Amino acid sequence: MFEILRHYDIGPSNVTIQKIGTGLINHTWIVGTEQSRFILQRVNENVFTEPYDIAHNIDCLSVFFREHYPEYRFVSPETAISGNSLVQDGHGGYYRMFPFVPGSSSVEVVSTPAQAYEAAAQFGRFTKLLNKFDSSKLRTCIPDFHNLSLRYANFLTALQNGDAQRIKESFALIEFLKNRSDIVSRYEQIIRDENFQLRVTHHDTKISNVLFDEGGNGLCVIDLDTVMAGYFISDVGDMMRTYLSPANEEESDFSKIEVRDEFYHAIVKGYCGEMKEVMTTKEVDAIFYSGLFMIYMQAIRFLTDHLLGDPYYGAKYEGHNLVRANNQVVLLQRLLEKQSVLEEQISDVILA
């Protein structure tokens, strides 16, 4: 750690370092000095194979916000002595350091509609303010991250090459997902439709990627490693996937999985309160679909991993990814059961 801190002219005297967070990708610490606090983070180069692409994207957005929306709280990395925002240790590891936002905190699990609203508003505002930014300037940090066509093709390949016993045991789930391939077809229509804009999209809208102030108000979005050009369905869909049910994707008691109407309304109101003035009619029409898109994609990713022997997500117990896949299918079914009610909520928000 001190080897890295020297890049920022921070010596070992009177410095505290504390590991924080439960993220599975990057490692994060709070660094305290006599004058300030910082967030130090190591980039996982196994996931983000081109860390300088991330630095490029964040630098581009930082310049845009300074020029056009200086009042927006965009948490830019500190500049090292070298003048770079990304530094390396002697073993090939990549690090960057951010200022700590005073009075801020994050939450790991959304527990109230108010939190869902504040988070959705922050993600919506982020994309809205970048509406005039040329998203083609951003580099692709994770190729095909939310490419549903590719994920479905990988799923079909796993049915040919995967473990025969696991395929047999998963027959009902496989048939359900194949019978809902209309979700893939809709995605393919969207990416061909000029009414769906490639926007600056966060791509990882879990609640922990929003900072809140002491009063519970949203301050800004953080963890910008996955910010790339994309479609709004990724951000709204990921919020629906992770905020709507009190049970997360690890829950094996599927009776606990539900879609909470008040959380759905909060997401739509928060996001559209910021974004509806720049969204096209067809994008508005796809708000409900966005939830189907992300939940379905995660279901086939978990099942594909299970059929192939758990190479990507790993498994803490036998059948772990099968449980995860079934969990997401149940969530998908719960969302479909409430489609008419939830679409009325969307109309109410848009017409308000």
Sequence and secondary structure as in RCSB ss.txt:
>XXXX:A:sequence
MFEILRHYDIGPSNVTIQKIGTGLINHTWIVGTEQSRFILQRVNENVFTEPYDIAHNIDCLSVFFREHYPEYRFV
SPETAISGNSLVQDGHGGYYRMFPFVPGSSSVEVVSTPAQAYEAAAQFGRFTKLLNKFDSSKLRTCIPDFHNLSL
RYANFLTALQNGDAQRIKESFALIEFLKNRSDIVSRYEQIIRDENFQLRVTHHDTKISNVLFDEGGNGLCVIDLD
TVMAGYFISDVGDMMRTYLSPANEEESDFSKIEVRDEFYHAIVKGYCGEMKEVMTTKEVDAIFYSGLFMIYMQAI
RFLTDHLLGDPYYGAKYEGHNLVRANNQVVLLQRLLEKQSVLEEQISDVILA
>XXXX:A:secstr
 HHHHGGGT  STT EEEEE   SSSEEEEEE SS EEEEEEE TTTSS HHHHHHHHHHHHHHHHHH TTS   
     TTS S EE TTS EEEEEE  TT B  SS  SHHHHHHHHHHHHHHHHHTTTS GGGS  SSTTTT HHH
HHHHHHHHHHHS HHHHHHTHHHHHHHHHTTHHHHHHHHHHH TTS  EEE S   GGGEEE TTS EEEE   T
T EEE HHHHHHHHHHHHS SS TT   GGG    HHHHHHHHHHHHHHHTTT  HHHHHTHHHHHHHHHHHHHH
HHHHHHHTTSTTT  SSTTHHHHHHHHHHHHHHHHHHTHHHHHHHHHHHHH 
